[in-house]
Amino acid sequence: MRYEGQIYRPPSEAYSYILQVTIGCSHNRCAFCNMYADKQFRIRSLKEVLEDLKMARRAYRYVERIFLADGDALIVKTDMLLEILQTIRRLFPECERITSYASARDLLIKSEEELKLLQKAGLDMVYLGLESGSERILKEIDKGVTVAETVEACRKAKAAGIRLSITQITGLGGQDGMEENARESARALSLIKPEYIGIMTLTLRRGTKMSRDFEAGRFKRLTPKQIVEEMRMLVAGLDSEGSILRSNHISNYVQLRGTLNRDRQMMLDQLDAALASGKLENEYISYLENL
Ligand code: SF4
């Protein structure tokens, strides 16, 4: 298969065939993110993408899931995306799920009609980073969209039948924004009510603005114990009936999995047990920070 640079995918796409539709991220400015820092954003040509699909068909006998990469593949024009989705349908009739990363902007620039066409052509779910439900924190990290825009983008996707997996980053507001990040993220997620909520923990990645701010003393990161306290505030504030909540990313100190609102207390008990264990006083999960 042909791939350019480091490939990222959500944990639940571990067994998917990954198809690079774009290279990098069109925004590429979030203060905490270095995933695509070394890539100049571009949309691959349709010819190249279709060639990759044919190569994958020859290489793999059975492909159950396909993930469209890189950062925000949904930025691609609807006509081209439809052609890619239709080719997937034709070449991989066994494929049960096609998913992609998407930014709120990608969803906002498409009409509801276009999103419905994409859903009908097989786009089942998009992964979107809310990061924080606080307008202030989103501005600080240069997310490039507001919370209100993200909520509206998610409403459009849902109206088109596209399922949502939304990520939130605990610790993103630092010590000063700990409560705000939890409270406002719970509020935004409760408005969106996505099918999946994924919690990640802030890691200070090399070369990012956030790691420079930390080194210079401008950003006060949370301790592992505070991270779990913030997660607890977030989970306690969520009202999102039916959403599956997971914190299965390797950045997390506590691995949660449950369905809201039914399992909220069970997850709170798990967080309380971690807080009472004394183990969180130890070290930061720092191996990610050298990536
Ligand atoms: S967090 Fe997402 S939108 Fe922001 S720079 Fe990284 S990939 Fe791009």
Residues whose N, C-alpha, C, O or C-beta is under 5 A from the ligand:
A	BS01	SF4	C25 H27 N28 R29 C30 C33 G71
